[in-house]
Amino acid sequence: MPSGKLEEELGALLGLDHETVKEQVVPYLATHSTPKALRLYLQDLIGTSAAAKALTEKYVADRFPSHPAPSASSSGAENARPSAPPQRPETTPAESTRKAPAKPVRLTPNNVAAALAASETAAPRALPPTQEMLALDKAFSMLSVEPSSAEAAVYAPPTRRLCLCQGARHALAEYVPMCISCGLILCDALRPIPISPHSACPSCGASPIAPSHTRSQLLAQLVEKREQLEKEQQEKEAERKAELARNRHADTPFPTLSGTNTHAPPAASKRSRVLHLDMKTHKVTVSRTKEKAAKANKEKPEALPTPESSVQTTAEDGSALVHDPQDDGFRERYMSSCSISDRHATQSWAALLPTVFHYVPPEKRPEPLEPVCSEVYTEVPDLATLIQSKPPGSSADVQRRNKKAVVASGVARAQGRKTGKASKKR
């Protein structure tokens, strides 16, 4: 467990009292089983300032004390002694907390008050980091380790790779694209990478490539970029939750005043499937049945009376009328009462009115219309021409004449004369 002085310094940086740090923060710090994990968590918790870095190193050193290496004389003496049976490694507080069964928490007024205060000021649920955030965390852990510290051995590369292409063949290095000492352009193929504590310039040999002040500037930029990514992620999550809430409440009816009629949405039509087994083919067929919609008894609107045409084009039996220039219009003027269309259907034959005809002598009739006369005569072809399969003027006759003309012109071109006579042989 850390000393009380470290707990007081940690509470001063966090703005918490000693009891809160001792009961809530320190037990969680004890769950980290490696110095790297504990250092990363403390950097995220208290920041990367000079005081925070000093407190982080003190806390890690107090939590994981380094054992001094035995001297050569002592090692020789130990080798001369008989080997003792291997001792069981001591369990760390983190392992003991994992193995020990969880005990029920005793509720006290202080615990309840602390839990309520923590719930009121609790931060929102942390979202899983994205790939870009994980890359920033890895770069942050490399830059936060001093090259001379013992933790720098974690980032020692298994193999080294030098490249002097200066970005011609490979992409530029991501965070430090140029050597601070000699100005050499660094590519992404260098191993270890320029931000590693074991990096070395392939030209001047400066190691590490990024000095302490450059590493501090990069750390500040990475922290700012990481916070910006977290903010954007939280905004997207809030927008997604708001969209889900809008879609969830879209189908609920809007609250209305009492006494107003609310129209319920129409019920969806139910469909059922019926399986039929054919006894001959032994195959199963599926048929869907649809419910027949109830026919609404709607009254048909009365047809509006259409105005009768002044010129009659159809006869009473429905046949088309042909204009007769010799018609004097007697039937239209004097026998309109005899029209079948003017009779109305009745229930008895006795109700039918008798048809009355009035005779008009020829001298009292109006003068008939004069016939249409024309001086243009119509030529009627002969019967022999009509019987022909290809009468003159038809499309077949035109094609025949065109074909004959094409053949004649071809023969004339072949003979070399327009007259069609054979030319002299050469």
Buried (B, 14 or more C-beta within 10 A) or exposed (E): EBEEEBBEBBBBBEEBEEEBBBEEBBEEBBBBBEBBEBBBBBBEBBEBEEEBBEBBBBBBEEBBEEEEEEEEEEEEEEEEEEEEEEEEEEEBEBEEEEEEEEEEEEEEEEEEEBEEEEEEEEEEEEEEBEEEBEEBBEBBBBBBBBBEEEBBEEBEEEEEEEBEEBBEEBEEBEBBBBBBBEEBBBBBBBBBBBBBBBBBBBBBEBBBBBEEEBBBEBBEEBBEBBEEBBEEBEEEEEEEEEEEEEEEEEEEEEEEEEEEEEEEEEEEEEEEEEEEEEEEEEEEEEEEEEEEEEEEEEEEEEEEEEEEEEEEEEEEEEEEEEEEEEEEEEEEEBEEEEEEEEEEEEEEEEEEEEEEEEEEEEEEEEEEEEEEEEEEEEEEEEEEEEEEEEEEEEEEBEEEEEEEEEEEEEEBEEEEEEEEEEEEEE
